[in-house]
Amino acid sequence: MGPLVYYCRWQGAKLRLQGREGDWVWGFLVFDDDGRPPEPFRYNGELWQLYLGEGEERPPLQLDEMGVVLPGSQE
């Protein structure tokens, strides 16, 4: 879960976890500074893939070990 925690730090977000099953965690990213509403997410800890928003059609953001979005990922 390290890459997800780092990603949140770089984005200025706090994690609000709501569930965990196997390699997956989900919940909301809460942004304090810019007034954005909480954003739902799903994260695959084995593959370091972050899915933002709701729905199955959103492509994942591929994170590296420091939580940086790798080139070629959608953002």
C-alpha positions in Angstrom: 0.0 0.0 0.0 3.1 2.2 0.1 2.7 3.6 -3.4 -0.9 4.6 -2.7 0.2 6.5 0.5 2.9 8.3 -1.4 0.5 9.2 -4.3 -1.8 10.7 -1.7 1.0 12.8 -0.2 2.0 14.1 -3.7 -1.6 15.0 -4.4 -2.4 16.6 -1.0 -5.1 14.0 -0.3 -6.0 11.9 2.8 -7.1 8.3 2.5 -10.5 7.3 3.9 -10.5 3.5 3.5 -13.8 1.8 3.5 -12.9 -1.8 2.7 -10.2 -4.4 1.9 -10.3 -7.7 0.2 -7.2 -9.6 -0.9 -4.9 -7.2 -2.8 -7.6 -4.6 -3.2 -8.5 -1.6 -1.0 -11.1 1.0 -1.7 -12.6 4.2 -0.2 -12.2 7.9 -0.9 -9.4 10.4 -1.4 -10.3 13.6 0.5 -8.7 16.8 -0.7 -8.6 19.6 2.0 -7.0 22.4 0.2 -8.8 23.0 -3.1 -12.4 22.3 -2.2 -12.7 19.2 -4.5 -15.3 16.7 -3.4 -14.1 13.3 -2.1 -13.1 11.1 -4.9 -13.9 7.3 -4.8 -11.0 5.0 -5.6 -10.0 1.3 -5.9 -6.4 0.3 -5.6 -4.7 -3.0 -6.5 -1.8 -3.4 -4.1 -0.2 -6.2 -6.0 -0.1 -4.4 -9.4 0.2 -0.8 -7.9 -2.8 0.3 -10.0 -5.1 3.0 -8.9 -8.6 3.4 -10.3 -10.2 6.9 -9.6 -13.9 7.6 -9.8 -16.7 5.1 -10.2 -17.4 2.6 -12.9 -15.5 -0.2 -14.5 -14.6 1.7 -17.7 -12.0 4.0 -16.2 -8.4 3.0 -17.0 -6.0 2.6 -14.1 -3.2 4.9 -13.2 0.0 2.8 -13.0 2.1 3.9 -10.0 5.8 3.3 -9.3 7.1 2.4 -5.8 7.2 6.1 -4.8 3.5 6.7 -5.9 4.4 8.6 -9.1 2.1 8.0 -12.0 4.1 6.3 -14.8 4.1 7.7 -18.3 1.4 6.3 -20.5 -1.1 6.1 -17.6 -4.3 8.2 -17.9 -4.7 11.1 -15.6 
